[in-house]
């Protein structure tokens, strides 16, 4: 996996260095090139889960490349730090749960079953390219902020505070979930951040990028369209990830009662 991602990064940087486009376009092309390298290996290894770490590896690589060699402001350092902490946590969680290339995420297996002969297209577009484009769109506010230094305001730092709190909540959700399963827990986790929310980790992912978007747009109000990435990310979880996860969980006895007692996202008593 390390070798695959090293090659993907090299392909992305090589593509970027040969382009003469505005930065946001060049990053998108290079990002797509790196994704295609990962896709090729996912096909060769017959496992779409090769793509799983890309979601968290992509953002810090892009942002640190944009900010490299420059004298960064306090706000820019804070922005890079928050995104890096989020990426390290998410990548570490993937590494902790990764067993071997013999195992594939159940969601990808379901996509294969449902699409049949069209799976290669669904794999490329749905599993690889669509998430890459969504996370790229989420990153655009941060890229813009690094390219257009401006004086940060209170809301700029409050937005990063939301992202940092979201990362902490996701970390707590991971630890509680791993502990529950390690102790042989069955059924549904109903403690900690999972007490009232079925998907606190998804809530964290949503808040992470809304925090970044709010932080940056507060400095550039005319660039409100930079918030589209956070909106796309929210739609992905609400329309795809949560329904899929709930459908998978519904196979367990007692799911109807569990769903009736808990909210999909907000950890607030129903």
C-alpha positions, 0 to 999 in steps of 0.5 A: 500500500505504501508503494502504491501511494508513493507511485500515486504521489509521484504521478500527481507531482509529475503531472502537476509540474508539466501543466501550465494551468491555474493552480486549482485546475492543475491540482484537479488534473494531478489529483485525478492522475494520482487517483488513476494510479490507485485505481489501476492497482485496485484492479490488479489486486482485485480490491477496491479498498486500495483506495480507502486511505486516499480520502485522508492522504490526499488533503495534507499532500496537496496543502503542504505542497501549496504552502511549501517554501513560503513564509506562513502566517499564524492562520495558515499554520493553524489551517495546515495543522488542523487538516494534518491532524484530521488526516493523521487520525483518519489514516491511523484509524484505517491502518489500525483496522486494515488486515490484508488485501484479502479483505475488501470493504463490504460497501464495495462488494455490494457495489460489485454485486449490484452493478455486475458487468458494469462494475469496472465503470462503477468502480472507477467513477463511483468508488475512485473518482467521485470521492476524489472530486468531492474531497478536492472540492472540500480542499479548495477553500484551504488552497485559496486561503494559502494562495491569497493571504488575508488577515484572519478574523475571529470567525476564521479561527472559530471555523478551525475550532469546529474542524478541530472539535470534529476531529476530536469527536471522530477520534473519540468515536473510533476509540469507543468503537474499537473498545466495544468490539475488542471486548466482544460487544454485539448489537449496537454501541450505545455509549459515549458519542454513540449514545444518541447518534448512529453515525458520529464519525460521519458527523465529524467528517461533515463538520470538518469541512464545514469548519474549513469552508466557514473559516476561509469564506469569512475572510473572502465573503465574495467567494462563498461558492468555495462552500460547495465542497462542504455541501457536496460532502454533506450530500454524500454522507446523507444520501449515500453513506448513511443509507448504506450503513443503515441498510447494512445494520438493519440485518441485526436484530433490534435495528428498528428499535435502535433507529427509533431511539437514535438520530442519524447524526446529532448526538442529542437525545431523540 
